[in-house]
Each structure stands twice: as C-alpha cells, then as structure tokens.
Amino acid sequence: MPPFRRASLALVPTLVLLLGGCMSDAGKNEPLPRMSKEKAEAWAKHWTESMARTAEAEIIPADRQANFHDCSGRNGESADDGRFVLMYDARAKLPRARQAAGIRAIREELEKRGFEIVGYRSDPTMDPANLVDAKQPKERFFVSAGDLDDELITLIVHTPCLLPPGVEQQEF
C-alpha cells in the first residue's frame, strides 16, 4: 500500500472517534450545517492549501483527493436526505529536514485559530515521525498533517456531516 494511503487509512479510526458520527451532542435531530459537495470540496481545498503555506510546502495538484461518504449517526442511523461527510487529502512537497518545523508551524497556527490539538508528535523513531491532529470544536471539523517520506507530507480535512442546500433534513 502506498504511504499516502497508509497514513490516510490510519487516521480513519481517530476521525470516527473524534467526530462521533453525524449527530451532535445536543441531539440527533439538531440542524446540520448546509453545504453543497462542490463548496465543501473548495472549502477543504482552501484548508489544505493554508496548511501547506504555513508549513512552507508545495501541494502536488495531481495528488489531491476528495472522498465523499454517506453520513451515519452515532447509533448507525442513516438518512435518505443526501447528507454526507468529506475526507479531503493532499500531498505536498517538503524535504525531511524541514518537516518537523513545518508540522510544528501548522500546530501553532491551528492553536492560534482555536483548534483543539488532539494529537501531536515529533519523534524520528516513529512512523510518521511528525504528526498533528486537531479538531475545530465549534464547527466540528478535523484536520491532520503528517510526514509520508523524505520528500512529502500529507494534509487532511474531514468535515462533519453536511446537508446539501435546499433539502429537508430527515428526522429520527
């Protein structure tokens, strides 16, 4: 399996635990944020580009991926109203010698923006050696950045459950 996939797949269990499915703590029928898939993808692209700038890395345009999935609730609820989550990832060029500083800069910027850092390390004996995982408590999205190899880092954005505009939200 390519390192990019390995890093992305390793984060999935963390994302599920952090985001807790579609439903908020306030109630399973609380209104969901509304956004089209196109706007969600553009928004996630913006976040990965912002993290790349912070790390002084260069995104590889051909290596961006938007993966949309059906949204299911904490107890396995599923709806037919079009709700979805997006996991967007990109790879960026950043030499190994600058990866620790780049990931640290991303962590510091996320902290300034009110993110809760849920995981961070800079340990050359680990794989990945440099990693930051953070969630935005108010908007409930998750971002992650980590090294992949001697030349690349991965940047990931995972949205909460989103409802397309103009659709009536199904209640449970």
Salt bridges, closest charged atoms under 4 A:
ASP25 OD1 - ARG74 NH2 3.24
GLU49 OE2 - LYS45 NZ 3.94
GLU49 OE2 - ARG64 NH2 3.14
ASP63 OD2 - ARG91 NH2 3.11
ASP81 OD2 - ARG83 NH2 2.62
GLU108 OE2 - ARG107 NH2 3.85
GLU109 OE2 - ARG113 NE 3.01
ASP127 OD2 - ARG6 NH1 2.81
ASP147 OD1 - ARG96 NH1 3.52
ASP150 OD1 - ARG96 NE 3.06
